[in-house]
Amino acid sequence: MPASTVRKRKRSRITGTAALAVGASLMLAACGSTKDTASAGSGGTGRVGVILPLLTSPFWQSYNDYVPRMAKSEGVEVLKTVNSNSDPSQQITDIDNELNQGVKGLVVAPLDSAAVQAGLDQAERKGVPVVAVDVAPDKGKVAMVVRADNVAYGEKACDYLGQHVSSGKVVQIMGDLASVNGRDRSEAFRSCVRKKYPKLKVLEIPAKWESDTAAAKLDTLLNANPDIKGVYLQAGGVYLAPTLQTLKSKHLLKPAGRQGHIVIVSNDGIPQEYDAIRKGRIDATVSQPADAYAKYGLSYIKAAMAGKTFKPGPTDHGSVIVRLPSGILEDQLPAPLVTKANVDDPQLWGNTVG
């Protein structure tokens, strides 16, 4: 994996999520939106298409549930969400179908950072603004990327494992490396371990956000390495259940505090991870803000439809807008580390869903 994917950028240090719920206005950046552009065609009104990457993960199921609720609070008219079912080619077709229905804006969670450019180009040709959620495209025009700092995800997982495992083998079950998220998390974790915790040996499982792939490859890895001390799951929504089941089948799933416990850090912040933390099956997760992804994805698309633009700098909702190397702006939302100490925090979105 190219080290160039690790970005040197200013990151938000705010760890709380309460600020995310403050304010429903479109004054999202403290350094402000600029003047309305001449190309604003819909004046901030019109139907918006929302395209999901998949619905097999509890994280994306939660995001899908938040979309109509946040659309109502933000005053955005949304069509029924579309599920691209983990197929990048289908996602391009989905974008084209939404454009043919006459949408005035699109909120898309890209499956493939490079492949999505074809859909973004279609939208640009039709003068339809796009906001990307969760994943930044490599190229193509978007009004904003709404995303947490995925480099920080890998670093937080690295630090937690490094502070709780003195030496030995740790495994990172990686996401799809065609996605900038998978690349950022993987390289950040690997680099952090190399620099700060040299007594740890990193073993890697490329699993492409697929639960079956994760389970099969983890089983094979454990046959050769039954002495692993820690695991980093880059997506709890798809990797949590198969990882716990695989460890249990090999009699390696022991509760925290007991001899032989394998330290596990995850990403997502879904209720199932919180339950696993409470039961001592895993130790920590990074809460990826599904609620804020929906809220600010819709806020930014409404702003873009009205012709508003933004600049890098702190926002009024506890995040920082940065300019990526590609020139695209990204609103980096807070994503706190959740452990047994704060797992019951009522401000965490994972504690507010059924």
C-alpha positions in Angstrom: 0.0 0.0 0.0 1.4 3.4 -1.0 2.5 5.5 1.9 1.4 8.5 0.0 -2.2 7.8 1.2 -1.3 9.0 4.6 -2.2 12.7 4.7 -0.5 15.3 6.7 -3.5 17.4 7.7 -4.9 19.3 10.6 -7.1 17.1 12.6 -9.9 17.9 15.0 -8.9 17.1 18.6 -12.4 17.3 19.9 -13.5 14.0 21.4 -17.1 14.6 22.4 -20.1 14.2 20.2 -22.6 16.4 22.0 -21.6 19.4 19.8 -22.7 17.5 16.7 -26.3 18.0 17.6 -26.0 21.7 18.1 -27.6 23.9 15.4 -29.6 23.0 12.4 -28.7 26.0 10.3 -26.6 25.9 7.3 -23.9 28.2 8.7 -21.6 25.2 9.0 -18.2 26.8 8.9 -17.1 29.4 11.4 -14.8 30.8 8.7 -18.0 30.7 6.7 -19.6 29.9 3.5 -18.7 32.3 0.7 -21.0 34.3 -1.5 -23.7 32.4 -3.4 -22.4 31.2 -6.8 -23.9 32.2 -10.1 -24.5 28.6 -11.0 -26.9 27.9 -8.2 -29.8 26.3 -10.1 -32.3 25.1 -7.5 -31.9 27.8 -4.8 -31.5 25.1 -2.2 -34.8 23.3 -3.0 -35.6 20.2 -5.0 -35.4 16.5 -4.5 -32.2 14.9 -3.3 -31.1 11.4 -4.0 -29.2 9.5 -1.3 -27.1 6.5 -2.3 -25.9 3.9 0.2 -22.9 1.6 -0.3 -24.5 -1.4 1.3 -27.1 -2.4 3.9 -25.6 -5.6 5.3 -23.7 -3.7 8.0 -25.5 -2.4 11.2 -23.6 0.9 10.7 -25.2 1.5 7.3 -28.5 0.3 8.5 -28.4 3.0 11.2 -27.3 5.7 8.7 -30.2 4.7 6.5 -32.6 5.1 9.4 -31.2 8.5 10.2 -31.6 9.9 6.6 -35.3 10.5 6.7 -35.2 11.9 10.2 -32.4 14.3 9.4 -34.0 15.2 6.1 -37.0 16.4 8.0 -35.0 18.4 10.5 -32.8 20.0 7.8 -35.7 20.7 5.5 -34.5 18.6 2.6 -36.8 16.6 0.3 -35.2 13.2 -0.2 -36.2 10.3 -2.4 -36.2 6.8 -1.0 -32.6 5.7 -0.4 -30.9 3.5 -3.0 -28.6 0.6 -2.0 -25.7 -0.1 -4.3 -25.2 -3.5 -2.6 -21.4 -3.4 -2.4 -21.1 -3.1 -6.2 -19.1 -0.1 -7.5 -20.5 -0.5 -11.0 -24.1 -0.6 -9.7 -23.3 2.6 -7.8 -22.6 4.4 -11.0 -25.8 3.1 -12.5 -27.7 4.2 -9.3 -26.2 7.7 -9.7 -27.3 7.8 -13.4 -30.8 6.6 -12.5 -31.2 9.3 -9.8 -30.0 12.0 -12.2 -32.6 10.8 -14.8 -35.3 11.3 -12.1 -34.4 14.9 -12.0 -32.8 15.2 -8.6 -31.3 18.6 -7.8 -28.6 17.1 -5.4 -27.0 13.8 -4.5 -25.5 12.5 -1.3 -23.4 9.5 -2.1 -21.3 7.1 0.1 -18.7 5.9 -2.5 -17.8 2.3 -2.6 -14.6 2.8 -4.6 -12.7 6.1 -4.4 -11.5 5.9 -8.0 -14.5 4.3 -9.7 -17.0 6.8 -8.3 -15.5 9.5 -10.5 -17.6 8.3 -13.5 -20.8 9.1 -11.5 -19.5 12.4 -10.3 -18.7 13.4 -13.8 -22.2 12.6 -14.9 -23.6 14.8 -12.1 -21.3 17.6 -13.0 -22.4 17.5 -16.6 -26.0 17.9 -15.5 -25.1 20.7 -13.0 -26.2 18.6 -10.0 -24.0 19.1 -6.9 -22.8 16.0 -4.9 -21.8 15.6 -1.3 -19.7 12.5 -0.5 -20.3 10.8 2.8 -17.8 8.5 4.6 -15.4 8.1 1.7 -13.5 10.7 -0.2 -13.3 10.3 -4.0 -9.8 10.3 -5.5 -11.0 12.6 -8.3 -14.2 14.3 -9.4 -16.2 17.3 -8.2 -18.0 17.2 -4.9 -19.2 20.1 -2.8 -18.0 18.6 0.4 -16.8 15.3 1.9 -18.5 14.5 5.2 -16.2 12.1 6.9 -14.3 11.4 10.1 -10.5 11.4 10.1 -9.7 7.8 9.1 -6.0 8.2 9.7 -6.9 8.9 13.3 -9.0 5.7 13.4 -5.9 3.6 12.6 -3.7 5.6 15.0 -6.2 5.3 17.9 -6.5 1.5 17.4 -2.7 1.3 17.3 -2.2 3.3 20.5 -4.9 1.3 22.4 -3.3 -2.0 21.4 0.2 -0.7 22.0 -0.7 0.4 25.5 -2.4 -2.9 26.4 -0.2 -5.5 24.5 3.5 -5.2 25.4 4.8 -7.5 22.7 3.7 -10.2 20.3 1.5 -10.6 17.2 -1.5 -8.3 16.5 -3.8 -8.6 13.5 -5.5 -5.9 11.5 -8.5 -7.0 9.5 -8.5 -4.4 6.8 -11.2 -2.9 4.7 -11.3 -2.6 0.9 -8.1 -1.0 -0.3 -9.9 0.4 -3.3 -11.5 2.7 -0.7 -9.5 5.6 0.8 -10.9 4.5 4.1 -9.3 1.1 3.9 -6.0 2.6 2.8 -6.0 5.3 5.4 -6.8 3.0 8.4 -4.4 0.3 7.2 -1.4 2.5 6.6 -2.0 4.6 9.7 -2.1 1.5 11.9 0.9 -0.1 10.3 3.0 3.1 10.5 2.0 3.9 14.1 3.0 0.4 15.2 6.3 0.6 13.4 7.2 3.9 14.9 5.8 3.6 18.5 5.4 -0.1 19.3 8.3 -2.0 17.6 7.8 -5.0 19.8 4.4 -5.7 18.1 4.3 -7.7 14.9 1.5 -6.8 12.6 -0.3 -9.5 10.6 -2.8 -8.4 8.0 -6.0 -9.7 6.5 -7.4 -7.9 3.4 -11.1 -8.5 3.8 -12.8 -5.9 1.5 -15.5 -5.1 4.0 -16.8 -8.7 3.6 -17.7 -10.7 6.7 -17.3 -14.1 5.1 -13.8 -13.2 3.8 -12.8 -11.9 7.2 -14.0 -15.1 9.0 -12.3 -17.5 6.5 -9.0 -15.6 6.5 -8.9 -15.2 10.2 -9.5 -18.9 10.7 -6.6 -19.7 8.4 -4.3 -17.1 10.1 -5.1 -18.5 13.6 -4.2 -22.0 12.5 -0.7 -20.8 11.9 -0.7 -18.1 14.6 -2.7 -19.3 17.7 -0.6 -16.9 19.8 -2.0 -13.6 18.6 -2.4 -11.0 21.3 -4.6 -8.3 19.7 -6.9 -7.6 16.8 -7.9 -4.4 15.1 -11.2 -4.6 13.2 -11.5 -1.8 10.7 -15.3 -2.1 10.5 -17.2 -3.6 13.4 -20.4 -3.6 11.4 -19.2 -6.4 9.1 -16.3 -7.9 11.1 -17.4 -8.0 14.7 -19.7 -11.1 14.6 -17.5 -13.2 12.4 -14.4 -12.4 14.4 -16.0 -13.3 17.7 -17.5 -16.4 16.3 -14.1 -17.5 14.8 -12.3 -16.8 18.1 -15.0 -18.7 20.0 -14.7 -21.8 17.7 -11.0 -22.0 18.5 -11.5 -21.5 22.3 -9.7 -18.1 22.1 -12.6 -15.9 23.1 -11.9 -15.1 26.7 -13.3 -12.1 28.6 -11.3 -9.0 29.4 -9.3 -9.4 32.6 -8.8 -13.1 32.2 -5.6 -14.8 31.3 -5.4 -15.3 27.5 -7.8 -12.5 26.6 -7.1 -11.2 23.1 -7.4 -7.4 23.1 -9.8 -6.2 20.4 -10.3 -2.7 19.0 -12.9 -2.0 16.5 -14.3 0.9 14.3 -17.9 2.0 13.9 -19.6 2.6 17.3 -22.7 0.4 16.7 -24.8 -0.9 19.6 -23.4 -4.5 19.1 -19.9 -3.2 19.7 -21.0 -1.4 22.9 -22.7 -4.6 24.1 -19.5 -6.5 23.4 -17.4 -4.0 25.4 -19.8 -4.2 28.3 -19.5 -8.0 28.3 -15.7 -7.9 28.0 -15.6 -9.5 24.6 -13.9 -6.6 23.0 -12.1 -3.7 24.6 -12.7 -0.5 22.5 -14.1 1.0 19.4 -13.9 4.3 17.5 -17.4 5.7 17.2 -18.0 6.7 13.5 -20.8 9.2 13.6 -23.7 7.7 11.6 -26.1 10.4 12.8 -23.8 13.3 11.9 -23.0 11.7 8.5 -26.7 11.9 7.7 -27.3 15.3 9.3 -24.3 17.2 7.7 -24.5 15.3 4.4 -27.9 16.7 4.0 -27.0 20.1 5.3 -24.1 20.5 2.9 -26.2 19.3 -0.1 -28.9 21.9 0.7 -26.2 24.6 1.0 -24.6 23.4 -2.3 -28.0 23.5 -4.1 -28.3 27.1 -2.9 -24.9 27.9 -4.4 -23.0 28.3 -1.1 -19.4 27.3 -0.8 -17.0 26.8 2.1 -13.4 27.3 3.2 -11.0 25.3 5.4 -11.3 26.0 9.1 -13.2 25.2 12.2 -17.0 24.7 12.0 -19.7 25.5 14.5 -20.3 21.8 15.2 -17.0 20.7 16.7 -15.2 19.7 13.5 -12.6 21.1 11.1 -12.9 21.5 7.4 -9.6 20.6 5.6 -8.5 20.7 2.0 -7.4 17.3 0.8 -4.4 16.9 -1.5 -6.9 16.5 -4.4 -8.2 20.0 -3.6 -11.5 18.6 -2.3 -12.9 20.0 1.0 -13.6 17.6 3.8 -15.5 18.2 7.0 -13.7 15.9 9.5 -16.3 15.1 12.2 -15.3 14.0 15.7 -15.0 10.2 16.3 -14.3 9.4 19.9 -12.6 6.3 21.3 -15.2 4.3 23.3 -14.0 1.9 26.1 -15.6 0.4 29.2 -15.1 3.8 30.9 -17.4 5.8 28.6 -19.5 3.1 26.8 -22.7 4.2 28.6 -22.3 7.9 27.5 -25.8 8.9 26.4 -24.3 11.3 23.8 -22.9 8.4 21.8 -25.2 7.7 18.9 -24.9 4.0 19.4 -26.7 4.4 22.7 -29.6 6.2 21.1 -30.7 3.6 18.6 -32.9 0.6 19.3 
